[in-house]
Amino acid sequence: MRTPIIAGNWKMNKNPKETQEFLDGIKGKLPESGVETIIGAPAIDLTTLVAGAEGTPLKTAAENSYFEESGAFTGETSPKALDEMGIDYVIIGHSERRQYFGETDEDINKKAHAILKNNMLPIICCGETLEQREAGKAESWVTGQIEAAVKGVSASDLAKSVIAYEPIWAIGTGKTATSDQAQEMVHVIREKIASLYDADTADKVRILYGGSVKPANVKELMSKEDIDGGLVGGASMEPESFIALANFNK
Ligand SMILES: O=C(CO)COP(=O)(O)O
């Protein structure tokens, strides 16, 4: 039985003060069990986020990490330091990082290894463009991204990790993939994991859908067999909306 996840990705939004306001707003309102809730915040907000999440069910995520632990890498964030400060997850391979910061499949794979080595879990993002979907290439593209990202990752580590399928055409556009489209691709990803690893690993790994998830459509998406949760941008920013998402099954 896979525990569902509602994960927010704030992207480059909110400062520490706004982070604290959000934490005050959700206080005591997240489910204690049955759903795992995560907020991914900018690096500058993580100290506030970790302090505020302590003693609550909320888990924390960084939106990026470098694959080296220390050294002359100006401006980068160390996975070792993220672990030491108490971060639980790191989002890697988001389409915005691939598109604007030139992150490659190889970088993402190195980051997955570095995150796991440092006692955190990766949330590995994948997804196709509208052009790729229309050309009938979405499945081969997405499964290729996954195969590259998990190269050399052990079955036991992958079983604990999280994958997020985020079709690029549905991110921030208000255009959600239909629940059937999302289920179809998430199922293809699970089958790919079964072929790369085994049925047990594929059954354990949690696969989220992301792209215009909101309180109004979360229930329908979550009703699908293979969809284990949502990676949510815009609708994770306000306490009321995040609380509603986290309580989708009530
Ligand atoms: O990119 C996303 C989450 O990582 C999705 O963003 P939106 O929920 O704003 O479409």
The ligand as an SDF file (V2000), in Angstrom:
LIG
                    3D

 10  9  0  0  0  0  0  0  0  0999 V2000
    5.5280   22.5350  -12.0360 O   0  0  0  0  0  0  0  0  0  0  0  0
    4.6610   22.1990  -11.2440 C   0  0  0  0  0  0  0  0  0  0  0  0
    5.0090   21.5850   -9.9620 C   0  0  0  0  0  0  0  0  0  0  0  0
    6.3420   21.1800   -9.9420 O   0  0  0  0  0  0  0  0  0  0  0  0
    3.2240   22.4060  -11.5420 C   0  0  0  0  0  0  0  0  0  0  0  0
    2.9410   23.7560  -11.4160 O   0  0  0  0  0  0  0  0  0  0  0  0
    1.3900   24.2270  -11.4330 P   0  0  0  0  0  0  0  0  0  0  0  0
    0.6910   23.3960  -10.3930 O   0  0  0  0  0  0  0  0  0  0  0  0
    1.4470   25.6750  -11.0940 O   0  0  0  0  0  0  0  0  0  0  0  0
    0.8800   23.9210  -12.8080 O   0  0  0  0  0  0  0  0  0  0  0  0
  1  2  2  0
  2  3  1  0
  2  5  1  0
  3  4  1  0
  5  6  1  0
  6  7  1  0
  7  8  2  0
  7  9  1  0
  7 10  1  0
M  END
$$$$
